[in-house]
């Protein structure tokens, strides 16, 4: 039987960016017989998001609008999952442009029974690329160009899909993670749980989307904020799900602080650019906030059994 597919986009106050994404989606090939719907989950927008969605004509893709007022991307995604009708669920973001064959390519391994989960290729828009960017900078901007697609260990929310039946074991996204909560890693953690449940994840290099984030994400302050949030979110997963035991986190964090202070005295010599920040500083900040969060979580009740698929009640 031809597949029944639901595409989910979660958005908040980015009406113009969403409009361009929906225009891009009009160019995507929908094979004959496929039933495809788009579910746009509005996580509390106060701009013209609803009007953009309701005016979109993406035929033969059916468009549905869903409003979720309570902040938190994971909450919005979970509500979207509860409303889906498709046997295959595809995720993308409100700031990407799709290759015409994107939908076919991201779904194909699932349709043919080769995998239960897939993740595709995300490329940073050329006008946002900078000579100073390393693989780490690009990864912070969701670019997966350096990824080994023959051995992927996690999905990225801007370009991923899974068979809906995986929700029988992994019930959804952790509401403590993602934008509107701790800020990041809702897709990373969901991927870890899917692999733990025994589902097969395939990378699909030719399922391509182009990422068009706001240019403000190239600033030093944005990279700094992302490093802090990333460290904290990874600590959440380490403590609550992996049950990691980190010895002497206070001493370790003090050493990182000292190194950071020393390097920052020389920052202008080590990083002469107006945008971005050096890899060493990003990694150090991420490590510092990871260790500080581990100290904060120490002794607290864990939200999961070790590598559990469902959160404790």
N, C-alpha and C positions, 0 to 999 in steps of 0.2 A: 504493500500500500504506500502511496506517496506520503511523505512526512507532514505532520502538523507541527508548525514552529511558532513559538512566541519569542519576539525580541523585546527585551526590557531595557529601557533607558530611565535612569533616575536623574532628576534635575532639580535645581533650586536657583531661582533668580538669574538665569542666564538665557533669557528668551532669544536674543539675537544669535548667540552661539548655537542654541538648539535649532533655530530656524535653518541655519546653514547646514547643520547635521542632517536634518530631515530632507533638505533639498538634495543632499548627497545620496541619501537612502533611496530617492526616486530613481537613481541610475543603477541600482543593484538588480541583478538578474534574479527573477523568481521562476524556477522551472515549471513547466506546465504540470498541473495537478497538485502542486504543493499548496498547502493552506498555511498562510503566514499572517500573523497579526503583530502589530507593534503596540506595546503597552508603555505609555509614558507615565512614570510615577513622579508627581510633583510633590517634593518634600517641603511644602510650606512657602512657595514663591509668592511674592507680593508685586511682581512685575506683570508683563503680558504673556506669561508662559502658557496659560490656558488657551488664550486666543490663538497663539501660534500653533498649538497642537490641533485645535478644533478646525482650523482653516487649512490644515495640511491634507492634500490629496495624493496619496501614495499608491493608489490602485495598481496592482491587485492586492496590496497589503492593506489589511483593515487596521485602522488606528483607533486606539482607546486611550482615554485620559483618566487618571486616578489621582486624587488629592489625598496626601497623608500629611496632616498638619504637625504632628509631633516630630521635633527635630531628630535626625539620625538617619544616615544613609542606609545602614543595615536594617533599621526598622522599615524604611520605605521599600527596600529590596524584598524583605520577607513578606510584606503585604502584597507586593507585586507577584511573588511566587504563589501566594495563596489565590491570586486572581487569574493565574495563567490557565490556558486551555491546551497549550501545545505539549506534545510528548517530548519535544526538544526545546530547551530554553537557551536562548542566546543573549549575551549581555554586551552592551557597548555603552559609550559615554556621550554626553551632550556637546563634546568639543572635538569630534573626530570626523573625518571624511572617508567614506568607504570605497574600496576598489569594486568595480562592477561584479566580480565573481566572489566577493567576500562571503556572502551568505552561503552559497553553494559549497565553498571550500571549507568553511568552519564547521559545517554540518556533515559533510561527506563521510568522514570516518565513523561518525555516530550512526548515520543512516545505514552504512554497510556493516555495522556490527564489529568494527575494528577497535572501538574504544567507547567508554561511557562519557568521557570528558575530553574537550579539546581547548587549546589556546592558540591564538594566532599571532601574527607579526604586527607590531606597532612601530611606526616610524615617525620621528619628530618632523613636523612641517619644515621644509627647507629654509623658510625665512626666519625661523627661530634658532637655527643651528649656528654655533659660534666656534671659532678656531680653538678656543681654550677648553672646549668640552671634552671630557673623558667618558669612558663607559659608565663611571659612577654618576656623573652629572646627568647623562642621558637616562640612566635607570631611574633617577629621581623624577624624571619627566615622563616616565612610563615607556620610554623607547626600549625595544627589545632587540635591537639590531645585533648586539653581541651574543645573543642567546644561542646555545646549541639546541636546535629544535629536535634533534634525535634523542635528547635526554632531558626533558623538562620536568621540573619538580613542583612548579606552582603556576597557577593561572593569574592573569592580569585582567581586572574587571572591565577594561576598555575593549577587550576582544577575547571572549571566551564563551563556551557552550557546554551543556551537559544534558544527559538523558534525564528526564524529570523523575524517573523512578529512583534516582540516587537519594532523593529526599526521604525515602522510606528509612534510610539509615542515618544520613546527615541532614538534619531537619531544616537547616537554614544558616543564615549569617549571625554571628555573635553581635548582639546589639551594643556591647561595650566598645566595639571597634568601629573604625570608619569615620568619615567626616560627620560632624555633629555630635560625636562622642569622643573617643581618644584620638581620632583623627586619621587613622590609617590602618592597613593590614587586614581589613575584613575579607578580602579576596585571598590573601596569603594564608590565613588561618583556615578558611573554608577548603582551600586546596590541600592543606596538610591533613585535614580530617577525611577528605575523599580518598586520598592515597592510603591512609590508615585503614579505611573501610574496605580496601582491596580493589577499588575501581581503577581502571586503566586510563591514564592521561596521555594524550598525544599532542605534540607540537605540530602546527600546520603553518609552515613558513610562507606559503603562498596565499593564506587567508589574511589579507592585508588591510589595515586602516592607517590613516595618517592623523597624527595627534596635533591639535591646534590649541594648546593651553594659552591662557592669558599671558602676555609678555612680562607681566609683573613677577611671574614665577622664575624669571632669570636673575632677579636681584639677589644680592648677598643675603638680605633679611629673609627672603623666601627659602633659600637653601638652608639657612641656619634654622629656621622654624621647622622645616621638614626633617632635618637631622635630629632635632630634639624629639619630635613626635615619633619618628621611626624608632629611636632608641627606647622610648617609653612603651610603645606598642609591642615591640619584640620582647621586652621584659614581661609584659602581661602574658604573652604566649608561653614564655619560658617558665614562669612561676605557676600559672594556673593549669596549663595543659601538659607541659613537658616535665613538670615537677623538678626543675633544675635546682641544684644546690650550689651556690656561688660562695666560695670561701672569702672572707675578709673583704667584702664589697666596699666598705668605707675606706680602707687603705688603698684599694685599687682605684677608687674614684679620686682620692687625693693626688695620686701619682698622675692621673690623666689631667687633673686641673693644673698641676704644676707645669706639665708639658705644654698644655694649651697656653698658659700665661707666657711662657718663654717664647713660644713660636709667634704669638700675637704681637709681641714687641717688634718682631721683624716682618710682620705680615706684608707690609707694602713692598718689601724687597722680594718676598717669596711669591706674592700674588699681585701683580701690577695692574690687574684689570678692574674696571669699574663694576662689572657684573660678576655673578658667581662667587665661588670661594674654592680654596684649595682642597684637594682630596683629603689630605692629612687632617685638615681642620674638620671637614664633614665627618670623617670616620671617628675622630676624637670626640666630637660633640655627641655623636650617636652613642658611642661607648659610655660616655659620662652619664647621659640620661638613662641609659640601660641600667647601669650600676646603681644610680640613685633610686630608680624605680624598684629594682630588686630589693634594696634596703627598705623601701616603703612597704613592699608586699610581704616582706619577711614576717613569718608567724601568722599571717592572715589566712583565713579559710580559703581553700582552693575551690574555684568554681567548677572544676572538672576532675574526674578521676584521671589518672595518667593515661594520656592518649585516648581518652573517651570520646565518643561520637555525639553524646548528648550532655548538655549542661546539667549540673546538679540542681535539684529542685530547692 
